């Protein structure tokens, strides 16, 4: 009996750099399940190409002539939602633009440096191929629904800070980033006596930027610290944390080694570094360090969850959300075995049900919840209504 033929993934590459188009075509051609059906130097030409043959995945640059990638992405999502992998430069501006693309419906990120492009893309071939396969496995309609859910879910009222009426709430009213001009102190001084009895750990990947925004913007400044691993490249997590900090009642930071996980603070693992939690007397501190990838990821959700199981045990809550693969499933099981409360996002609201699905198979999740119910579960764990 013959084995079933593996489904091919048809890919269209849209980038104004001839070198990028050539190298990406060569890299993707290494995988027998990927078929590059065409290349385009700009979105106008891409639309003409797509009218003849619609691809399964589009690799899209964000800065191009005639039409920028974000505008094209929005048009694409309104006409025929299709998985899009953003091809972005490793710069601060590139990171901010890419986050806007993710918010508009892009599924994954392929990074490229400003120099040594050919060598970089060739050395990162496995990551590029994985990004395309993750995109092909994602449900873009669910991602767009998640983005709509983010906009529809009730927002926590922003309090006016002690700095006066020009504080955090005023910053939002004027369209500025939250807290603009009103710096919030990093409560890391040696005189601090607050203890962090409870801790929430969240792990997510494909589709996670929208899911995290939905969760974190819907909960008040809680009496627990929150630590997060979102699979994301280096340099992009700082921009992601800044974006969430502008939207959330809680303080959201890209974690630095030694930062305290405090009530009202969300620490996001930096791209390219693992983050774990350690007990420091009555406090929790994060340890950020380099190391080999775990489950092909750095940062890895398993690294975070296992450390939380060891240092917080029954005083912790673990939440695993949308993402491809199984990173975090075994760590969540370790958390549950240590007495922690554990939650997996349900299949109906996941862009990719890989990570939560594996956690459910292992018996790691005490409950499965739809995305809109997760903020309430976290609030109850923190002792809030």
C-alpha positions as CSV (number, residue, x, y, z in Angstrom):
1,X,0.0,0.0,0.0
2,X,1.5,3.4,-1.0
3,X,2.0,6.1,1.6
4,X,-0.2,9.2,1.2
5,X,1.5,12.1,-0.7
6,X,2.6,14.9,1.6
7,X,0.7,18.1,0.9
8,X,2.8,20.8,-0.8
9,X,2.9,24.3,0.6
10,X,2.8,26.9,-2.2
11,X,4.7,30.0,-1.3
12,X,4.9,33.5,-2.9
13,X,7.9,35.7,-1.9
14,X,7.3,39.5,-2.1
15,X,10.4,41.5,-1.5
16,X,12.0,44.4,-3.3
17,X,15.5,42.9,-2.8
18,X,16.5,40.6,-5.7
19,X,19.1,38.9,-3.3
20,X,16.4,38.2,-0.7
21,X,14.1,36.7,-3.4
22,X,16.8,34.5,-4.7
23,X,18.2,33.3,-1.4
24,X,14.7,32.6,0.1
25,X,13.7,30.7,-3.0
26,X,16.9,28.6,-2.7
27,X,16.4,28.1,1.1
28,X,12.8,27.0,0.8
29,X,13.6,24.8,-2.1
30,X,15.6,22.6,0.3
31,X,12.3,21.3,1.8
32,X,10.4,18.8,-0.4
33,X,7.1,19.9,1.1
34,X,7.5,23.6,0.1
35,X,7.0,24.9,-3.5
36,X,7.9,28.5,-4.4
37,X,5.3,29.3,-6.9
38,X,6.5,32.8,-7.6
39,X,8.4,35.9,-6.5
40,X,7.4,39.6,-6.8
41,X,9.4,42.8,-6.3
42,X,6.4,44.7,-4.8
43,X,2.7,44.2,-3.8
44,X,1.3,45.5,-7.1
45,X,3.1,42.8,-9.0
46,X,2.2,40.3,-6.3
47,X,-1.5,40.9,-6.7
48,X,-1.3,40.3,-10.4
49,X,0.6,37.1,-9.7
50,X,-1.9,36.0,-7.1
51,X,-4.8,36.4,-9.5
52,X,-3.3,33.6,-11.6
53,X,-2.4,31.3,-8.7
54,X,-3.2,31.9,-5.0
55,X,-0.5,30.7,-2.6
56,X,-0.9,29.0,0.7
57,X,1.7,31.3,2.4
58,X,3.0,34.7,1.5
59,X,6.5,35.9,2.6
60,X,6.2,39.7,2.7
61,X,8.7,42.5,3.2
62,X,7.2,45.5,5.0
63,X,9.1,48.4,3.3
64,X,8.7,48.3,-0.4
65,X,8.1,50.8,-3.3
66,X,4.6,51.5,-4.8
67,X,2.8,50.0,-1.8
68,X,4.1,49.2,1.7
69,X,3.7,45.7,3.2
70,X,1.2,46.7,5.9
71,X,-1.2,48.3,3.4
72,X,-0.9,45.2,1.2
73,X,-1.4,42.9,4.2
74,X,-4.6,44.6,5.2
75,X,-5.9,44.4,1.6
76,X,-5.1,40.7,1.5
77,X,-6.8,40.0,4.8
78,X,-10.0,41.8,3.7
79,X,-10.1,40.0,0.3
80,X,-9.0,36.5,1.1
81,X,-7.3,35.8,4.5
82,X,-4.0,34.1,3.8
83,X,-1.1,33.1,6.1
84,X,1.6,35.8,5.9
85,X,5.2,35.6,7.2
86,X,6.7,39.0,7.6
87,X,10.3,39.4,6.4
88,X,11.7,42.2,8.6
89,X,15.0,43.8,9.3
90,X,16.6,43.4,12.8
91,X,16.2,47.1,13.7
92,X,14.1,49.0,16.1
93,X,12.0,50.5,13.3
94,X,11.7,47.0,11.7
95,X,10.4,45.6,15.0
96,X,7.8,48.3,15.5
97,X,6.5,47.9,11.9
98,X,6.5,44.1,12.3
99,X,4.3,44.3,15.4
100,X,1.9,46.5,13.4
101,X,1.8,43.7,10.8
102,X,1.2,41.0,13.4
103,X,-1.7,43.1,14.8
104,X,-3.0,43.3,11.2
105,X,-3.0,39.5,10.8
106,X,0.6,38.3,10.0
107,X,1.3,34.9,11.5
108,X,5.1,34.7,11.9
109,X,8.4,36.6,11.5
110,X,11.5,35.9,9.4
111,X,14.3,38.3,10.3
112,X,17.1,39.7,8.2
113,X,20.1,41.8,9.1
114,X,21.1,45.0,7.4
115,X,24.4,43.4,6.2
116,X,25.6,39.9,5.5
117,X,22.1,39.0,4.2
118,X,22.9,36.0,2.1
119,X,25.0,34.3,4.7
120,X,22.5,35.0,7.4
121,X,19.5,33.7,5.5
122,X,21.4,30.5,4.6
123,X,22.5,29.9,8.1
124,X,18.9,30.4,9.4
125,X,17.4,28.1,6.8
126,X,15.8,25.7,9.3
127,X,14.1,28.7,11.1
128,X,12.8,30.1,7.9
129,X,11.3,26.7,6.8
130,X,9.8,26.3,10.2
131,X,8.2,29.7,10.1
132,X,6.6,28.9,6.7
133,X,5.2,25.6,8.0
134,X,3.9,27.2,11.2
135,X,2.1,29.8,9.0
136,X,0.6,27.2,6.8
137,X,-0.7,25.3,9.8
138,X,-2.3,28.4,11.3
139,X,-5.9,29.4,11.0
140,X,-5.8,33.1,9.9
141,X,-9.5,33.5,10.3
142,X,-9.2,32.6,14.0
143,X,-6.3,35.1,14.3
144,X,-8.4,37.9,12.8
145,X,-11.2,36.9,15.1
146,X,-8.8,37.1,18.0
147,X,-7.8,40.6,16.9
148,X,-11.5,41.5,16.8
149,X,-11.9,40.0,20.3
150,X,-9.0,42.2,21.6
151,X,-10.9,45.3,20.4
152,X,-14.2,44.0,21.7
153,X,-13.1,42.8,25.2
154,X,-13.6,45.4,28.0
155,X,-10.6,47.4,28.9
156,X,-9.5,48.0,32.5
157,X,-10.0,51.8,33.4
158,X,-6.6,53.4,33.7
159,X,-6.0,55.2,37.0
160,X,-4.7,58.7,37.2
161,X,-1.3,58.4,38.7
162,X,0.0,60.2,41.8
163,X,1.8,62.5,39.4
164,X,-1.5,64.3,38.8
165,X,-4.0,64.6,36.0
166,X,-1.3,64.4,33.3
167,X,-0.6,60.9,34.4
168,X,-1.3,57.5,32.8
169,X,-5.0,58.1,32.0
170,X,-4.2,61.5,30.4
171,X,-1.5,59.9,28.3
172,X,-4.1,57.6,26.8
173,X,-6.6,60.4,26.3
174,X,-4.1,62.4,24.4
175,X,-3.1,59.5,22.2
176,X,0.3,59.3,23.7
177,X,1.9,56.0,24.9
178,X,0.6,55.0,28.3
179,X,2.5,56.8,31.0
180,X,4.3,59.1,28.5
181,X,6.1,61.8,30.4
182,X,5.1,60.1,33.7
183,X,7.8,57.5,34.3
184,X,6.7,54.6,36.6
185,X,9.4,53.6,39.0
186,X,11.0,50.2,38.7
187,X,10.3,48.8,42.2
188,X,13.6,47.1,42.6
189,X,15.1,49.1,45.5
190,X,16.6,47.3,48.4
191,X,14.0,48.8,50.8
192,X,11.1,47.1,49.1
193,X,9.2,44.8,51.5
194,X,6.4,43.6,49.2
195,X,6.3,39.8,48.9
196,X,5.1,37.9,45.9
197,X,3.3,34.9,47.2
198,X,1.7,34.0,43.9
199,X,3.0,34.0,40.4
200,X,1.4,33.6,37.0
201,X,3.5,32.1,34.1
202,X,2.2,32.3,30.5
203,X,3.6,30.6,27.4
204,X,2.6,31.1,23.8
205,X,3.8,31.2,20.2
206,X,2.0,31.4,16.9
207,X,-0.9,33.8,17.3
208,X,0.3,34.7,20.7
209,X,0.8,38.4,20.2
210,X,-3.0,38.9,19.8
211,X,-3.8,36.4,22.5
212,X,-1.5,38.1,25.0
213,X,-2.9,41.5,24.1
214,X,-6.4,40.2,24.7
215,X,-5.5,38.8,28.1
216,X,-3.2,41.5,29.5
217,X,-5.4,44.4,28.5
218,X,-8.4,42.9,30.1
219,X,-7.1,42.4,33.6
220,X,-6.5,45.0,36.3
221,X,-3.2,45.7,38.0
222,X,-3.1,42.4,39.9
223,X,-1.7,41.3,43.2
224,X,0.5,38.8,41.4
225,X,3.5,39.0,39.2
226,X,3.2,37.7,35.7
227,X,6.1,36.2,33.6
228,X,5.7,35.5,29.9
229,X,7.5,33.6,27.2
230,X,6.3,34.5,23.7
231,X,8.3,32.9,20.9
232,X,9.7,36.0,19.1
233,X,13.1,36.9,17.6
234,X,15.7,39.1,19.3
235,X,15.0,42.8,19.3
236,X,11.3,42.3,18.7
237,X,10.4,41.5,22.3
238,X,11.4,45.0,23.5
239,X,9.1,46.6,21.0
240,X,6.3,44.1,21.9
241,X,6.7,44.9,25.6
242,X,6.6,48.6,25.0
243,X,3.4,48.2,22.9
244,X,1.7,46.2,25.7
245,X,2.9,48.6,28.3
246,X,1.1,51.4,26.4
247,X,-2.1,49.4,26.4
248,X,-2.2,47.7,29.8
249,X,-3.0,48.8,33.3
250,X,0.0,46.7,34.4
251,X,3.6,47.6,33.9
252,X,5.0,45.5,31.0
253,X,8.7,45.2,30.6
254,X,11.2,43.2,28.5
255,X,12.9,41.2,31.4
256,X,16.4,41.9,32.5
257,X,18.5,39.5,34.6
258,X,17.6,40.0,38.2
259,X,14.3,41.8,37.7
260,X,11.7,41.1,40.4
261,X,8.4,39.6,39.5
262,X,6.1,41.9,41.4
263,X,2.4,42.6,41.7
264,X,1.3,44.7,38.8
265,X,4.3,43.9,36.7
266,X,4.5,41.7,33.6
267,X,8.0,40.5,32.5
268,X,8.4,39.2,29.0
269,X,11.4,37.0,28.1
270,X,13.8,38.7,25.7
271,X,14.1,37.1,22.2
272,X,17.2,34.9,22.0
273,X,17.5,34.4,25.7
274,X,16.0,31.9,28.1
275,X,14.1,33.2,31.2
276,X,13.6,31.3,34.4
277,X,12.4,32.2,37.9
278,X,14.3,31.9,41.1
279,X,13.2,32.4,44.7
280,X,15.1,35.2,46.5
281,X,13.9,35.2,50.1
282,X,10.3,36.3,49.9
283,X,10.7,37.5,46.4
284,X,10.7,36.0,42.9
285,X,13.5,37.1,40.5
286,X,14.0,36.2,36.9
287,X,17.2,34.8,35.5
288,X,17.9,35.7,31.9
289,X,20.7,33.9,30.2
290,X,21.9,32.5,26.9
291,X,21.9,28.7,26.3
292,X,21.1,26.2,23.6
293,X,17.5,26.1,22.3
294,X,15.1,23.9,24.1
295,X,12.4,22.3,21.9
296,X,14.0,24.3,19.1
297,X,13.1,27.6,20.9
298,X,15.0,30.3,22.8
299,X,13.3,31.5,24.9
300,X,11.6,28.3,25.7
301,X,8.3,28.0,27.6
302,X,9.4,24.7,29.1
303,X,12.4,26.4,30.7
304,X,10.1,29.0,32.3
305,X,7.4,26.6,33.5
306,X,9.9,24.1,35.0
307,X,11.6,26.8,37.0
308,X,8.2,28.1,38.3
309,X,7.2,24.6,39.3
310,X,10.4,24.3,41.3
311,X,10.4,27.7,43.0
312,X,6.6,28.5,43.4
313,X,4.8,25.2,43.3
314,X,1.2,25.5,44.5
315,X,1.6,29.3,44.7
316,X,1.7,29.5,40.9
317,X,-0.6,29.4,37.9
318,X,0.5,28.2,34.5
319,X,-1.3,29.2,31.2
320,X,-0.4,27.8,27.8
321,X,-1.9,29.4,24.8
322,X,-1.9,29.2,21.0
323,X,1.3,28.0,19.3
324,X,2.7,25.3,17.1
325,X,4.7,22.3,18.5
326,X,4.9,21.1,22.1
327,X,7.1,23.6,23.9
328,X,5.7,24.2,27.4
329,X,3.5,21.0,27.6
330,X,5.9,19.1,29.8
331,X,6.7,22.1,31.9
332,X,3.0,22.7,32.5
333,X,2.7,19.1,33.6
334,X,5.5,19.6,36.0
335,X,3.7,22.7,37.3
336,X,0.5,20.8,37.8
337,X,2.4,17.9,39.6
338,X,3.9,20.6,41.9
339,X,0.4,21.8,42.9
340,X,0.0,24.8,40.6
341,X,-3.2,25.7,38.8
342,X,-2.9,25.0,35.1
343,X,-5.0,26.2,32.1
344,X,-4.8,25.6,28.4
345,X,-6.5,27.7,25.7
346,X,-9.2,25.7,24.0
347,X,-8.9,24.6,20.4
348,X,-11.8,26.8,19.1
349,X,-10.0,30.0,19.9
350,X,-6.4,29.0,19.1
351,X,-4.7,30.0,15.9
352,X,-2.7,26.8,16.2
353,X,-3.7,24.2,18.8
354,X,-0.3,22.6,19.0
355,X,1.1,23.6,22.4
356,X,-2.2,23.6,24.3
357,X,-3.2,20.4,22.6
358,X,0.0,18.6,23.6
359,X,-0.5,19.9,27.2
360,X,-4.0,18.5,27.3
361,X,-2.8,15.1,25.9
362,X,-0.2,14.9,28.7
363,X,-2.8,15.7,31.4
364,X,-1.0,18.9,32.2
365,X,-4.0,21.2,32.0
366,X,-6.6,21.2,34.8
367,X,-9.0,23.1,32.5
368,X,-9.4,24.2,28.9
369,X,-10.8,27.7,28.5
370,X,-11.6,30.0,25.5
371,X,-9.5,33.0,25.2
372,X,-12.1,35.5,26.6
373,X,-12.3,33.4,29.8
374,X,-8.6,33.4,30.6
375,X,-8.4,36.9,32.0
376,X,-11.1,36.0,34.6
377,X,-9.3,32.8,35.6
378,X,-6.1,34.8,36.2
379,X,-8.0,37.4,38.2
380,X,-9.6,34.8,40.4
381,X,-6.3,33.1,41.0
382,X,-5.0,36.6,42.1
383,X,-7.9,36.9,44.5
384,X,-9.8,39.6,42.4
385,X,-13.4,39.5,41.3
